[in-house]
Amino acid sequence: MALADERASLSRAIRSKYGEDEETEDVNDEGQSVAIIIRCPARGTSLRFLRVITLNRQRIATLGDVPWLQTNCQSVSELDLACNAFSDWQEVFGIFTAFPRLGFLNLTDNPLDDDPPESTTPRVHSELRTLILNKTNVQLKALDTLLSVLEGLQELHISMNGYNVIELEGEFPQVKRLHMNENPLVDINNLGNFFPQLEILVAHHVPVDHVTPHTFQQLQTLSISHCAINDWRAIEALGEFTSLNDVKLQGIPLTERHEEDKRRHLIIAALPNIARLNGSPITEDEREESVRQFIRFFSEEPLDAQPFIYKSLVKMHGTTSPLANVDMTPATHVTLWVVYEDLEPFEKRVSLKLTAAQLKREIAEEVVGLPPEKFDLIYVDLEDGKRYWSELMNSEIRQLFSYKMKDNDRLEIRRKIETRRNKMRHL
């Protein structure tokens, strides 16, 4: 049993993957015992220079030799332990003791659904900046305990944890970015009570039908694509946020009957306070055209279907006559399907002016929750719904229009499998 535990320990896994300097004893000419350190040339330099450790799907459940970790992993700042078997909170809290300089920790898909013992008093850790707890079923009591000791935490990921409601005991102003995709929450308006300094909220595939500004005084970016918004009053409420300037809002029932360009114009006209929509900046010309289209569209709708902002826009700009326009300009945006691991495929509107590197950074923030260098982005050209050809998007400067993308093509995200060469780069 002890052997099984050791094989499933973090210290053993690090030794196995990254190697270590072997230490043995010998006797000198004077009969004294001396320590001899044997370098392991196949594994590179000393583990003590290692900064990034990635150990996914290794069935790791314990830390193992904590003193060894403290001695040999002093420089580690990023630790990716996704898809392992950590379930004991004492072991999780011990990570912060074993890795005192840790700034990034990914525990995605570890079974952390039990509460910590009542007697648990974890030490305060102020170095950690990013914590990923996606698909862990972490309970709110455990989350409260974690947040109370992670004083430097700025970014928290709690997606796919089955939360129907979030009620925390504490207030955590250190958290600036919150990712909580695919939770069955119908109300997220209380989150500002627990995270009063929240600047970025990402909640895709969460069935909320409105978000109010009252508790989100500092919110600058709101991503709630594929939510349940089906009322123009909910859109207009987003215009009341004091700091909000960047909104991602795709796949909502309210606008699904319209073509993509029409959807964008209607949302832009209804939100005069925002500077970016669905990842693309809003120009003055686009806003002007959006207001015209909004007024023209709702002038033909029944009075009870006209949103409040329609009357404000008509008062400011006057009415417009229906026009028969034929737009021959090249497409500036396309709508692509994004496919990533266990996530349900979803639509993303993409500006063709972006470079491949810029798109990858957006995907890293909105979907993956990992640095761009940790995954590959593949463009898939579809013809009649079938794969025609595909291309790895690894250019730093190539713009998206050169890929000849079209609506309903696909972006595939693949987590990189670390090779020996990648290992050497960490050393």
C-alpha positions in Angstrom: 0.0 0.0 0.0 2.8 2.4 0.8 4.3 1.7 -2.7 1.1 2.6 -4.4 0.8 5.9 -2.4 4.4 6.8 -3.4 3.8 6.1 -7.0 0.8 8.4 -6.9 2.7 11.2 -5.1 3.7 14.5 -6.6 7.3 14.2 -5.5 7.7 10.8 -7.2 6.0 12.1 -10.4 8.4 15.1 -10.6 11.4 12.8 -10.1 10.1 10.5 -12.8 9.4 13.2 -15.4 12.0 15.8 -14.7 14.8 13.8 -13.0 16.9 14.8 -10.1 20.5 14.8 -9.0 21.3 11.4 -7.3 23.0 11.6 -4.0 25.0 8.6 -2.6 27.7 8.1 0.1 31.3 6.9 -0.1 34.3 6.8 2.2 37.4 8.9 1.7 41.0 7.9 2.3 40.7 9.0 5.9 37.7 6.7 6.5 35.2 9.5 6.7 31.7 9.2 5.1 31.2 11.8 2.3 28.2 12.6 0.1 28.6 12.3 -3.6 26.1 14.1 -6.0 25.8 12.5 -9.4 24.4 14.7 -12.1 21.7 13.1 -14.4 22.9 14.4 -17.9 19.8 13.1 -19.6 17.6 15.3 -17.6 19.5 18.6 -17.8 20.4 20.9 -15.0 19.3 20.9 -11.4 15.6 20.8 -10.6 16.1 23.8 -8.5 16.0 26.0 -11.6 12.7 24.5 -12.7 9.9 27.2 -13.0 7.0 25.4 -14.7 5.8 21.9 -13.9 3.0 20.2 -15.9 1.8 16.8 -14.7 -1.6 15.9 -16.2 -3.5 12.6 -15.9 -0.9 11.0 -13.6 -3.4 9.8 -10.9 -1.5 12.0 -8.4 -3.3 12.1 -5.0 -0.7 13.2 -2.5 2.4 15.4 -2.2 4.7 12.7 -1.1 8.1 13.9 0.3 7.3 17.5 1.2 10.8 18.4 2.5 12.2 17.2 -0.8 9.7 19.4 -2.7 10.6 22.4 -0.6 14.3 21.9 -1.2 14.2 21.0 -4.9 11.2 23.1 -6.2 12.0 26.4 -4.7 11.8 28.2 -8.1 8.6 26.7 -9.3 6.0 29.4 -10.1 3.5 27.5 -12.3 2.0 24.1 -11.4 -0.4 22.4 -13.7 -2.0 19.3 -12.0 -5.2 19.0 -14.1 -6.9 15.6 -14.3 -5.3 14.0 -11.3 -6.7 12.5 -8.1 -6.3 15.1 -5.3 -9.2 14.8 -2.9 -7.7 15.5 0.5 -7.8 19.2 1.4 -4.8 18.8 3.7 -2.8 17.7 0.6 -4.1 20.7 -1.4 -3.2 23.2 1.4 0.2 21.5 1.6 0.9 22.6 -2.0 1.4 26.2 -0.8 3.9 25.0 1.8 5.8 22.8 -0.6 5.9 25.5 -3.4 6.4 28.9 -1.6 6.8 30.9 -4.8 3.8 29.4 -6.6 1.9 32.0 -8.6 -0.3 29.7 -10.9 -2.1 26.5 -9.9 -4.3 24.4 -12.1 -6.3 21.7 -10.3 -9.0 21.2 -13.0 -10.8 17.8 -12.8 -9.5 16.7 -9.4 -12.3 15.3 -7.1 -12.4 18.1 -4.5 -16.0 17.7 -3.6 -15.5 17.1 0.2 -15.3 20.0 2.7 -12.1 20.6 4.6 -12.1 19.2 8.1 -13.3 21.7 10.8 -9.9 21.6 12.4 -8.1 22.7 9.2 -6.2 26.0 9.5 -4.3 26.5 6.3 -1.4 29.0 6.3 -1.8 32.3 4.5 -0.2 32.3 1.0 0.2 35.6 -0.7 2.1 34.6 -3.9 -0.6 32.8 -5.8 -2.2 34.9 -8.5 -4.2 32.4 -10.6 -6.2 29.4 -9.3 -8.1 27.1 -11.6 -10.7 24.8 -10.0 -12.8 23.9 -13.0 -14.7 20.6 -12.9 -13.7 19.8 -9.3 -17.1 20.1 -7.7 -15.4 22.2 -5.0 -17.9 23.2 -2.3 -18.5 26.8 -1.4 -17.3 26.2 2.2 -14.0 25.0 0.8 -13.9 27.9 -1.6 -14.4 30.3 1.3 -11.5 28.8 3.2 -9.2 28.9 0.2 -10.0 32.5 -0.6 -9.5 33.6 3.0 -5.9 32.5 2.9 -5.0 33.3 -0.7 -4.5 37.0 -0.1 -2.8 37.7 -3.4 -5.2 35.8 -5.6 -6.4 37.9 -8.6 -7.9 35.3 -11.0 -10.2 32.5 -10.1 -11.7 29.8 -12.4 -14.7 27.8 -11.0 -16.3 26.6 -14.2 -18.3 23.3 -14.6 -18.9 22.8 -10.8 -22.6 22.5 -10.8 -23.4 25.6 -8.8 -27.1 26.5 -8.6 -26.4 29.4 -6.3 -23.2 31.1 -4.9 -23.3 32.3 -1.4 -20.0 32.9 0.4 -19.3 34.0 3.9 -16.4 36.3 3.2 -15.7 39.3 1.0 -12.6 38.9 -1.3 -11.6 42.2 -2.8 -8.3 40.8 -4.1 -10.1 38.8 -6.9 -10.2 40.8 -10.1 -11.1 38.1 -12.7 -13.7 35.4 -12.3 -14.4 32.6 -14.8 -17.4 30.5 -14.1 -18.6 29.0 -17.4 -21.2 26.2 -17.6 -22.7 26.4 -14.1 -26.6 26.2 -13.8 -26.9 29.6 -12.2 -30.0 31.6 -12.9 -28.8 34.7 -10.9 -25.3 36.1 -10.7 -26.2 39.5 -9.4 -24.9 38.8 -5.9 -21.4 38.1 -7.0 -20.3 41.7 -6.6 -21.1 41.3 -2.8 -18.3 38.8 -2.5 -16.0 40.2 -5.1 -16.4 44.0 -4.8 -13.4 44.8 -7.0 -14.2 42.4 -9.8 -13.1 43.8 -13.2 -13.6 40.8 -15.5 -16.5 38.3 -15.3 -16.7 35.4 -17.7 -19.9 33.3 -17.5 -20.5 31.6 -20.8 -23.3 29.0 -21.0 -24.8 30.2 -17.7 -28.6 30.5 -17.9 -29.0 34.0 -16.5 -31.6 36.3 -18.1 -30.3 39.6 -16.8 -27.4 41.2 -15.0 -27.8 44.4 -12.9 -25.1 47.0 -12.2 -25.7 47.6 -8.6 -23.0 45.3 -7.1 -20.5 45.5 -10.0 -19.1 49.0 -9.5 -15.6 48.1 -11.0 -16.7 45.7 -13.7 -15.0 46.5 -17.1 -15.5 43.3 -19.1 -18.5 41.0 -19.1 -18.7 37.8 -21.1 -22.0 36.1 -20.9 -22.5 34.4 -24.3 -25.1 31.7 -24.6 -27.1 32.9 -21.7 -30.9 33.2 -21.4 -31.3 36.9 -22.2 -34.6 37.4 -24.1 -35.6 40.9 -23.3 -34.3 44.3 -24.5 -34.6 45.6 -20.9 -31.8 43.2 -19.9 -29.6 44.6 -22.7 -30.4 48.2 -21.7 -29.4 47.4 -18.1 -25.9 46.6 -19.3 -25.7 50.2 -20.4 -26.1 51.4 -16.8 -22.8 49.8 -15.6 -20.5 52.7 -14.6 -17.2 51.1 -15.8 -18.3 48.5 -18.3 -16.7 48.9 -21.8 -16.2 45.4 -23.1 -19.1 42.9 -23.6 -19.2 39.4 -25.1 -22.8 38.5 -25.8 -23.4 35.8 -28.4 -25.9 33.0 -28.8 -28.8 34.7 -26.9 -32.5 34.0 -27.6 -33.3 37.7 -28.0 -31.4 38.1 -31.3 -31.1 34.5 -32.6 -33.6 35.2 -35.4 -31.4 37.8 -37.0 -28.3 37.4 -39.2 -25.0 37.9 -37.4 -24.3 41.5 -38.7 -27.9 42.5 -37.7 -27.4 41.1 -34.2 -24.2 43.1 -33.8 -25.7 46.4 -35.0 -28.7 46.0 -32.7 -26.6 45.3 -29.6 -24.2 48.2 -30.4 -27.0 50.7 -30.7 -28.5 49.6 -27.4 -25.2 49.9 -25.6 -23.7 53.3 -26.2 -21.3 52.9 -23.3 -19.2 50.0 -24.6 -16.1 50.2 -26.8 -15.8 46.5 -27.7 -18.4 43.9 -28.6 -17.6 40.2 -28.9 -13.9 40.8 -29.0 -13.9 43.5 -31.8 -13.6 47.3 -31.3 -16.5 49.5 -32.2 -15.7 52.3 -34.6 -17.5 55.6 -34.9 -18.8 54.6 -38.4 -20.0 51.3 -37.1 -21.9 52.8 -34.2 -23.5 55.4 -36.5 -24.6 52.7 -38.9 -25.9 50.6 -35.9 -28.1 53.4 -34.7 -29.6 53.8 -38.1 -30.3 50.1 -38.4 -31.7 50.0 -34.9 -34.1 52.9 -35.5 -35.1 51.6 -39.0 -35.8 48.1 -37.6 -37.9 49.1 -34.6 -39.8 51.8 -36.5 -41.6 48.9 -38.2 -42.2 47.0 -35.0 -45.4 47.3 -32.8 -45.3 49.9 -30.1 -45.2 47.3 -27.3 -42.2 45.7 -28.9 -40.1 48.9 -29.1 -37.4 49.0 -26.3 -37.1 52.1 -24.2 -33.8 53.1 -25.8 -35.5 53.2 -29.2 -37.5 56.3 -28.1 -34.2 57.9 -26.8 -32.4 57.3 -30.1 -35.3 58.6 -32.2 -35.4 61.7 -30.0 -31.6 62.2 -30.5 -31.2 61.2 -34.2 -34.7 61.3 -35.7 -36.4 58.6 -37.7 -34.9 56.9 -40.8 -36.6 55.7 -44.0 -36.3 52.1 -45.1 -33.5 51.7 -47.6 -32.6 49.0 -50.1 -28.9 48.6 -49.7 -26.6 46.1 -51.4 -23.4 45.7 -49.5 -20.5 44.7 -51.8 -17.7 45.3 -49.3 -15.5 42.4 -48.1 -16.5 40.6 -44.9 -14.8 42.0 -41.8 -16.0 39.3 -39.4 -16.9 35.6 -39.5 -18.7 33.4 -37.0 -16.8 30.2 -36.2 -17.5 27.1 -34.1 -15.1 26.6 -31.2 -14.3 23.0 -30.1 -12.4 22.2 -26.9 -12.2 19.0 -24.9 -15.4 18.5 -22.9 -17.0 21.9 -23.6 -20.0 22.0 -25.7 -19.1 23.5 -29.1 -20.1 27.2 -29.3 -20.1 30.0 -31.8 -17.5 32.9 -31.7 -17.6 36.0 -33.8 -14.1 36.8 -35.0 -12.7 40.0 -36.6 -10.6 39.1 -39.7 -8.3 42.0 -38.9 -6.9 40.1 -35.9 -3.7 38.2 -36.2 -3.5 34.5 -35.4 -1.6 35.3 -32.2 -4.2 37.9 -31.1 -7.0 35.3 -31.6 -5.1 32.7 -29.6 -4.7 35.1 -26.7 -8.5 35.8 -26.8 -9.1 32.0 -26.8 -6.7 31.6 -23.9 -8.7 34.1 -21.8 -12.2 33.1 -22.8 -12.0 29.4 -23.1 -8.9 27.5 -22.1 -7.7 29.3 -18.9 -4.1 28.5 -19.8 -1.2 30.5 -21.4 -1.3 30.5 -25.2 1.9 28.5 -25.4 0.2 25.6 -23.6 -2.2 24.8 -26.5 -2.5 24.6 -30.3 -5.2 26.4 -32.3 -6.2 24.7 -35.5 -8.4 26.3 -38.2 -10.7 23.8 -40.0 -12.2 24.7 -43.3 -15.6 23.0 -43.7 -17.4 22.3 -47.0 -21.0 21.1 -46.6 -20.4 20.4 -43.0 -17.4 18.1 -43.8 -13.7 18.7 -43.1 -12.1 20.1 -46.3 -8.6 21.0 -44.9 -7.1 22.2 -41.7 -4.1 24.4 -40.7 -2.2 25.0 -37.5 -2.4 28.7 -36.6 1.1 29.3 -35.3 2.0 32.6 -37.0 2.6 35.7 -34.8 1.7 38.2 -37.5 -0.5 36.5 -40.1 -4.0 38.2 -40.2 -7.1 36.0 -40.2 -8.4 37.2 -43.5 -5.6 35.4 -45.2 -6.9 32.0 -44.0 -10.0 32.7 -46.2 -12.3 31.9 -43.2 -16.0 31.8 -43.7 -19.0 31.5 -41.4 -19.5 28.1 -39.7 -15.9 27.0 -40.1 -14.3 25.5 -37.0 -11.5 26.4 -34.5 -10.1 23.3 -32.7 -8.2 23.8 -29.4 -5.7 21.1 -28.5 -3.8 21.1 -25.3 -0.1 20.5 -26.0 1.5 17.2 -25.0 4.8 18.1 -23.4 7.9 16.5 -25.2 11.4 16.1 -24.0 12.4 19.4 -25.8 9.6 21.2 -23.9 10.9 19.7 -20.7 14.3 21.1 -21.3 12.9 24.6 -21.9 11.5 24.5 -18.3 15.0 24.0 -16.9 
